[in-house]
């Protein structure tokens, strides 16, 4: 799961609320800014190429075995299985099965932020060496995860992470502490650069290039429960970069020029991601929906606004200004992917995809394609 931190869990703020309430019900989280779905027609959508139309549809259809378990998508996915991969057939199917809604902010703004993420490949080793000495940790043995909705139903899907000290559950270590003191966790591999580990945690999955030519594939397993804070924000606050200059490339360049300040930079983000090994394959990494992501046609979204598995119509640009208009599948989530008109486009694996992802901070519009006759997600609507 770019500066979306893939799959971030509940934050430390909930732990503080629970710890301070002496057994009474916790203070309710602040309401999330709600999107508005504005009814539109297929003619309102920007034109898409035949190849992008089919590729976006097939990306969405690849998750249908899972989506068929959801009553919202069951009939549509069953029908989708028989659709030939031809532009005319796909277009006919979509228009017959789905209604179109323009995503708008609470202020009725159709424009939002579109960023990018990717699967990085970093040099490393299965054994610690003089050059490879930055550990990639699995899930710690002493970290306890509590499903909060077992006690507070209004916190459905939220989890609390911590460590027992005696009979008291304390917050788990911050990234600063883990980086300095280590963790009671298995080490999956060793990297050569602490910045590689930070970017790996931001992307949520990646590959480790081993000396014998093999690649070890790893993915998000859990998180320490502390809120994610972008390291780029710290650089801006310190006067090291201007806000408009912040990209993965500029952050990495700063780190190379200021090696003694890298621990300070990394300590500014208390969140820490733990990983697990994944089977090696040519398919994309698996997102929150647990299906392989498709380069250029899978996106991470804010599931408070857009349900996982949804089919979207995206209109934005690449960092060089070239248009990107296509159907995309909402197959992932991210801790920094929040807001009403917001998406994070998966660009694929390797350095070329990383350059696109790192530079992408574009304006864009999103339309939700939703099964006809099915109630929309529970957010305000405009007739």
KEVO-549706 format. One record per residue (C-alpha): residue number from 1; x, y negated, z negated. Coordinates in nm, 3 decimals. Layout:
REM KEVO-549706
[NUM, [X, Y, Z]],
...
***
This chain:
REM KEVO-549706
[1, [0.000, 0.000, 0.000]],
[2, [0.289, -0.693, 0.177]],
[3, [0.285, -0.939, -0.037]],
[4, [-0.011, -0.742, -0.079]],
[5, [0.097, -0.498, -0.338]],
[6, [-0.073, -0.185, -0.223]],
[7, [-0.320, -0.029, -0.465]],
[8, [-0.250, -0.254, -0.765]],
[9, [-0.434, -0.143, -1.077]],
[10, [-0.602, -0.344, -1.354]],
[11, [-0.382, -0.612, -1.500]],
[12, [-0.235, -0.679, -1.839]],
[13, [-0.494, -0.949, -1.899]],
[14, [-0.754, -0.679, -1.966]],
[15, [-0.524, -0.519, -2.222]],
[16, [-0.490, -0.854, -2.397]],
[17, [-0.867, -0.898, -2.398]],
[18, [-0.925, -0.554, -2.542]],
[19, [-0.650, -0.591, -2.802]],
[20, [-0.796, -0.918, -2.926]],
[21, [-1.160, -0.816, -2.959]],
[22, [-1.132, -0.586, -3.265]],
[23, [-1.355, -0.322, -3.113]],
[24, [-1.623, -0.551, -2.975]],
[25, [-1.713, -0.556, -2.607]],
[26, [-1.439, -0.718, -2.393]],
[27, [-1.485, -1.053, -2.234]],
[28, [-1.613, -1.007, -1.882]],
[29, [-1.362, -1.075, -1.603]],
[30, [-1.407, -1.394, -1.405]],
[31, [-1.653, -1.344, -1.119]],
[32, [-1.484, -1.280, -0.786]],
[33, [-1.542, -1.542, -0.517]],
[34, [-1.814, -1.393, -0.302]],
[35, [-1.824, -1.381, 0.073]],
[36, [-2.127, -1.453, 0.285]],
[37, [-2.231, -1.233, 0.577]],
[38, [-2.380, -1.447, 0.853]],
[39, [-2.581, -1.261, 1.114]],
[40, [-2.425, -1.270, 1.462]],
[41, [-2.463, -1.092, 1.796]],
[42, [-2.227, -0.888, 2.007]],
[43, [-2.208, -1.181, 2.248]],
[44, [-2.064, -1.393, 1.967]],
[45, [-1.754, -1.175, 1.940]],
[46, [-1.435, -1.282, 2.119]],
[47, [-1.352, -1.062, 2.415]],
[48, [-1.125, -0.764, 2.363]],
[49, [-0.920, -0.559, 2.608]],
[50, [-1.036, -0.208, 2.692]],
[51, [-0.721, -0.055, 2.540]],
[52, [-0.761, -0.244, 2.212]],
[53, [-1.130, -0.156, 2.198]],
[54, [-1.063, 0.217, 2.224]],
[55, [-0.759, 0.212, 1.995]],
[56, [-0.947, 0.025, 1.722]],
[57, [-1.244, 0.258, 1.749]],
[58, [-1.024, 0.567, 1.728]],
[59, [-0.842, 0.426, 1.425]],
[60, [-1.177, 0.386, 1.249]],
[61, [-1.305, 0.726, 1.368]],
[62, [-0.995, 0.899, 1.229]],
[63, [-1.139, 0.846, 0.879]],
[64, [-1.484, 0.981, 0.957]],
[65, [-1.432, 1.316, 0.788]],
[66, [-1.404, 1.120, 0.464]],
[67, [-1.661, 0.855, 0.552]],
[68, [-1.929, 1.116, 0.627]],
[69, [-1.950, 1.174, 0.251]],
[70, [-2.079, 0.817, 0.218]],
[71, [-2.449, 0.777, 0.296]],
[72, [-2.378, 0.440, 0.459]],
[73, [-2.159, 0.596, 0.728]],
[74, [-2.283, 0.956, 0.745]],
[75, [-2.508, 0.923, 1.050]],
[76, [-2.280, 0.683, 1.237]],
[77, [-1.975, 0.903, 1.185]],
[78, [-2.161, 1.215, 1.289]],
[79, [-2.263, 1.046, 1.613]],
[80, [-1.912, 0.903, 1.665]],
[81, [-1.760, 1.251, 1.689]],
[82, [-1.920, 1.305, 2.031]],
[83, [-1.820, 0.968, 2.184]],
[84, [-1.564, 0.999, 2.469]],
[85, [-1.259, 0.775, 2.443]],
[86, [-1.361, 0.550, 2.730]],
[87, [-1.421, 0.174, 2.699]],
[88, [-1.776, 0.190, 2.837]],
[89, [-1.880, 0.477, 2.610]],
[90, [-1.721, 0.320, 2.302]],
[91, [-1.878, -0.019, 2.369]],
[92, [-2.221, 0.138, 2.425]],
[93, [-2.192, 0.341, 2.106]],
[94, [-2.086, 0.047, 1.890]],
[95, [-2.360, -0.181, 2.018]],
[96, [-2.624, 0.089, 1.966]],
[97, [-2.511, 0.184, 1.616]],
[98, [-2.379, -0.134, 1.452]],
[99, [-2.492, -0.488, 1.375]],
[100, [-2.251, -0.782, 1.370]],
[101, [-2.193, -1.017, 1.077]],
[102, [-1.952, -1.307, 1.063]],
[103, [-1.750, -1.309, 0.742]],
[104, [-1.762, -1.649, 0.572]],
[105, [-1.620, -1.789, 0.252]],
[106, [-1.846, -1.912, -0.025]],
[107, [-1.801, -2.255, 0.135]],
[108, [-1.923, -2.112, 0.470]],
[109, [-1.576, -2.130, 0.625]],
[110, [-1.520, -1.865, 0.893]],
[111, [-1.139, -1.906, 0.891]],
[112, [-0.918, -1.711, 0.654]],
[113, [-0.565, -1.582, 0.603]],
[114, [-0.432, -1.284, 0.799]],
[115, [-0.096, -1.142, 0.691]],
[116, [0.091, -0.823, 0.779]],
[117, [0.264, -0.526, 0.620]],
[118, [0.465, -0.226, 0.736]],
[119, [0.647, 0.092, 0.637]],
[120, [1.014, 0.003, 0.578]],
[121, [1.314, 0.231, 0.626]],
[122, [1.599, 0.173, 0.380]],
[123, [1.938, 0.346, 0.339]],
[124, [1.970, 0.560, 0.029]],
[125, [2.073, 0.886, -0.131]],
[126, [1.920, 1.175, -0.325]],
[127, [2.211, 1.151, -0.570]],
[128, [2.347, 0.843, -0.743]],
[129, [2.667, 0.710, -0.587]],
[130, [2.882, 0.400, -0.626]],
[131, [2.686, 0.227, -0.349]],
[132, [2.345, 0.390, -0.400]],
[133, [2.266, 0.307, -0.762]],
[134, [1.916, 0.151, -0.758]],
[135, [1.665, 0.415, -0.874]],
[136, [1.325, 0.475, -0.718]],
[137, [1.115, 0.603, -1.006]],
[138, [0.828, 0.846, -1.006]],
[139, [0.546, 0.807, -1.258]],
[140, [0.684, 0.774, -1.614]],
[141, [0.621, 1.060, -1.854]],
[142, [0.528, 0.817, -2.133]],
[143, [0.280, 0.600, -1.942]],
[144, [-0.084, 0.644, -2.041]],
[145, [-0.364, 0.553, -1.801]],
[146, [-0.712, 0.486, -1.941]],
[147, [-1.020, 0.464, -1.716]],
[148, [-1.199, 0.163, -1.866]],
[149, [-1.538, 0.245, -1.717]],
[150, [-1.558, 0.546, -1.949]],
[151, [-1.623, 0.291, -2.224]],
[152, [-1.733, -0.019, -2.034]],
[153, [-1.936, 0.074, -1.721]],
[154, [-1.908, -0.283, -1.590]],
[155, [-1.534, -0.219, -1.544]],
[156, [-1.590, 0.060, -1.291]],
[157, [-1.270, 0.155, -1.112]],
[158, [-1.046, -0.042, -1.352]],
[159, [-0.763, 0.127, -1.540]],
[160, [-0.552, 0.031, -1.836]],
[161, [-0.183, 0.128, -1.846]],
[162, [0.035, 0.139, -2.154]],
[163, [0.247, 0.339, -2.395]],
[164, [0.168, 0.482, -2.737]],
[165, [0.369, 0.349, -3.028]],
[166, [0.245, 0.554, -3.319]],
[167, [-0.132, 0.538, -3.277]],
[168, [-0.132, 0.199, -3.104]],
[169, [-0.148, 0.157, -2.727]],
[170, [0.099, -0.112, -2.622]],
[171, [0.148, -0.271, -2.279]],
[172, [0.387, -0.076, -2.060]],
[173, [0.729, -0.226, -1.983]],
[174, [0.756, -0.514, -1.739]],
[175, [0.969, -0.490, -1.427]],
[176, [1.243, -0.691, -1.601]],
[177, [1.267, -0.434, -1.880]],
[178, [1.253, -0.137, -1.643]],
[179, [1.522, -0.287, -1.419]],
[180, [1.748, -0.348, -1.719]],
[181, [1.681, -0.039, -1.931]],
[182, [1.539, 0.219, -1.693]],
[183, [1.224, 0.427, -1.735]],
[184, [1.141, 0.772, -1.874]],
[185, [1.058, 0.888, -1.525]],
[186, [1.200, 1.117, -1.257]],
[187, [1.428, 0.949, -1.004]],
[188, [1.314, 1.033, -0.650]],
[189, [1.609, 0.872, -0.471]],
[190, [1.863, 0.592, -0.500]],
[191, [1.877, 0.274, -0.291]],
[192, [2.176, 0.051, -0.219]],
[193, [2.008, -0.286, -0.270]],
[194, [1.769, -0.401, -0.547]],
[195, [1.591, -0.622, -0.292]],
[196, [1.511, -0.311, -0.088]],
[197, [1.334, -0.170, -0.393]],
[198, [1.137, -0.492, -0.442]],
[199, [1.021, -0.496, -0.080]],
[200, [0.944, -0.123, -0.099]],
[201, [0.718, -0.193, -0.396]],
[202, [0.553, -0.480, -0.211]],
[203, [0.481, -0.263, 0.094]],
[204, [0.376, 0.034, -0.120]],
[205, [0.532, 0.303, 0.098]],
[206, [0.845, 0.363, 0.300]],
[207, [1.117, 0.595, 0.414]],
[208, [1.465, 0.648, 0.273]],
[209, [1.731, 0.711, 0.537]],
[210, [1.963, 0.976, 0.394]],
[211, [2.327, 1.026, 0.491]],
[212, [2.260, 1.361, 0.658]],
[213, [2.013, 1.203, 0.901]],
[214, [1.697, 1.312, 0.724]],
[215, [1.436, 1.070, 0.597]],
[216, [1.258, 1.095, 0.263]],
[217, [0.906, 0.960, 0.278]],
[218, [0.758, 0.808, -0.036]],
[219, [0.430, 0.637, -0.123]],
[220, [0.256, 0.454, -0.403]],
[221, [0.175, 0.671, -0.706]],
[222, [0.099, 0.423, -0.986]],
[223, [0.182, 0.083, -1.132]],
[224, [0.287, -0.049, -1.473]],
[225, [-0.033, -0.246, -1.533]],
[226, [0.121, -0.593, -1.520]],
[227, [-0.008, -0.850, -1.271]],
[228, [0.172, -0.898, -0.943]],
[229, [0.344, -1.234, -0.900]],
[230, [0.500, -1.313, -0.559]],
[231, [0.875, -1.364, -0.581]],
[232, [0.841, -1.620, -0.301]],
[233, [0.638, -1.836, -0.537]],
[234, [0.927, -1.835, -0.786]],
[235, [1.168, -1.949, -0.515]],
[236, [0.935, -2.238, -0.430]],
[237, [0.896, -2.331, -0.796]],
[238, [1.274, -2.328, -0.836]],
[239, [1.315, -2.556, -0.536]],
[240, [1.507, -2.289, -0.346]],
[241, [1.261, -2.264, -0.056]],
[242, [0.974, -2.471, 0.075]],
[243, [0.634, -2.304, 0.075]],
[244, [0.617, -2.295, 0.454]],
[245, [0.964, -2.133, 0.468]],
[246, [0.874, -1.827, 0.261]],
[247, [0.900, -1.504, 0.460]],
[248, [1.057, -1.168, 0.384]],
[249, [1.354, -1.272, 0.595]],
[250, [1.410, -1.600, 0.411]],
[251, [1.375, -1.430, 0.072]],
[252, [1.629, -1.165, 0.168]],
[253, [1.869, -1.427, 0.303]],
[254, [1.845, -1.622, -0.024]],
[255, [1.917, -1.306, -0.223]],
[256, [2.227, -1.233, -0.016]],
[257, [2.353, -1.586, -0.073]],
[258, [2.272, -1.582, -0.447]],
[259, [2.352, -1.229, -0.572]],
[260, [2.400, -1.337, -0.934]],
[261, [2.046, -1.478, -0.946]],
[262, [1.873, -1.171, -0.800]],
[263, [1.789, -1.026, -1.147]],
[264, [1.627, -1.359, -1.235]],
[265, [1.430, -1.353, -0.911]],
[266, [1.310, -0.997, -0.966]],
[267, [1.217, -1.068, -1.329]],
[268, [0.971, -1.334, -1.207]],
[269, [0.741, -1.051, -1.091]],
[270, [0.640, -0.838, -1.393]],
[271, [0.465, -0.576, -1.178]],
[272, [0.647, -0.250, -1.108]],
[273, [0.537, 0.028, -0.872]],
[274, [0.612, 0.398, -0.919]],
[275, [0.625, 0.637, -0.625]],
[276, [0.577, 0.999, -0.524]],
[277, [0.728, 1.190, -0.235]],
[278, [0.511, 1.252, 0.069]],
[279, [0.531, 1.513, 0.345]],
[280, [0.743, 1.403, 0.637]],
[281, [0.541, 1.355, 0.956]],
[282, [0.502, 1.126, 1.253]],
[283, [0.172, 0.991, 1.127]],
[284, [0.143, 0.656, 0.952]],
[285, [0.153, 0.624, 0.574]],
[286, [-0.172, 0.688, 0.393]],
[287, [-0.364, 0.392, 0.260]],
[288, [-0.624, 0.364, -0.016]],
[289, [-0.872, 0.567, 0.191]],
[290, [-0.614, 0.850, 0.200]],
[291, [-0.602, 0.865, 0.578]],
[292, [-0.297, 0.783, 0.794]],
[293, [-0.279, 0.416, 0.888]],
[294, [-0.267, 0.327, 1.258]],
[295, [-0.009, 0.067, 1.359]],
[296, [-0.186, -0.246, 1.479]],
[297, [-0.536, -0.118, 1.403]],
[298, [-0.553, -0.054, 1.027]],
[299, [-0.593, -0.333, 0.774]],
[300, [-0.586, -0.378, 0.400]],
[301, [-0.881, -0.573, 0.262]],
[302, [-1.034, -0.693, -0.062]],
[303, [-1.279, -0.415, -0.143]],
[304, [-1.485, -0.652, -0.357]],
[305, [-1.580, -0.817, -0.027]],
[306, [-1.538, -0.549, 0.241]],
[307, [-1.602, -0.181, 0.161]],
[308, [-1.322, 0.063, 0.241]],
[309, [-1.386, 0.243, 0.567]],
[310, [-1.562, -0.049, 0.733]],
[311, [-1.510, -0.130, 1.099]],
[312, [-1.412, -0.494, 1.155]],
[313, [-1.358, -0.720, 1.452]],
[314, [-1.044, -0.928, 1.403]],
[315, [-0.941, -1.245, 1.586]],
[316, [-0.604, -1.392, 1.494]],
[317, [-0.257, -1.446, 1.642]],
[318, [0.088, -1.297, 1.611]],
[319, [0.358, -1.516, 1.456]],
[320, [0.463, -1.619, 1.808]],
[321, [0.109, -1.739, 1.883]],
[322, [0.003, -1.449, 2.105]],
[323, [-0.365, -1.362, 2.047]],
[324, [-0.464, -1.052, 1.851]],
[325, [-0.830, -0.966, 1.915]],
[326, [-0.943, -0.612, 1.840]],
[327, [-1.153, -0.381, 1.625]],
[328, [-0.963, -0.273, 1.313]],
[329, [-1.036, -0.021, 1.038]],
[330, [-1.043, -0.123, 0.671]],
[331, [-0.838, 0.165, 0.537]],
[332, [-0.621, 0.009, 0.266]],
[333, [-0.623, -0.239, -0.021]],
[334, [-0.366, -0.463, -0.187]],
[335, [-0.325, -0.657, -0.508]],
[336, [-0.248, -0.979, -0.322]],
[337, [-0.523, -0.922, -0.065]],
[338, [-0.799, -1.117, -0.232]],
[339, [-1.056, -1.354, -0.094]],
[340, [-1.357, -1.372, 0.127]],
[341, [-1.200, -1.388, 0.475]],
[342, [-0.876, -1.198, 0.422]],
[343, [-0.694, -0.907, 0.585]],
[344, [-0.345, -0.759, 0.598]],
[345, [-0.262, -0.595, 0.930]],
[346, [-0.046, -0.281, 0.929]],
[347, [0.224, -0.315, 1.196]],
[348, [0.393, 0.027, 1.176]],
[349, [0.736, 0.159, 1.072]],
[350, [1.083, 0.012, 1.089]],
[351, [1.260, -0.320, 1.136]],
[352, [1.062, -0.449, 1.435]],
[353, [0.734, -0.393, 1.252]],
[354, [0.893, -0.549, 0.944]],
[355, [0.982, -0.866, 1.132]],
[356, [0.622, -0.904, 1.249]],
[357, [0.483, -0.830, 0.904]],
[358, [0.725, -1.058, 0.725]],
[359, [0.653, -1.358, 0.949]],
[360, [0.278, -1.318, 0.970]],
[361, [0.079, -1.584, 0.784]],
[362, [-0.189, -1.664, 1.041]],
[363, [-0.536, -1.810, 1.045]],
[364, [-0.805, -1.574, 1.165]],
[365, [-1.168, -1.473, 1.170]],
[366, [-1.331, -1.143, 1.076]],
[367, [-1.664, -0.989, 1.173]],
[368, [-1.812, -0.693, 0.988]],
[369, [-1.966, -0.420, 1.205]],
[370, [-2.224, -0.249, 0.985]],
[371, [-2.461, 0.046, 1.049]],
[372, [-2.803, -0.068, 1.163]],
[373, [-3.084, -0.026, 0.913]],
[374, [-2.839, -0.001, 0.623]],
[375, [-2.831, -0.249, 0.335]],
[376, [-2.529, -0.477, 0.340]],
[377, [-2.279, -0.473, 0.053]],
[378, [-2.416, -0.655, -0.251]],
[379, [-2.300, -1.010, -0.185]],
[380, [-2.502, -1.322, -0.096]],
[381, [-2.630, -1.342, 0.261]],
[382, [-2.737, -1.626, 0.485]],
[383, [-3.052, -1.555, 0.690]],
***
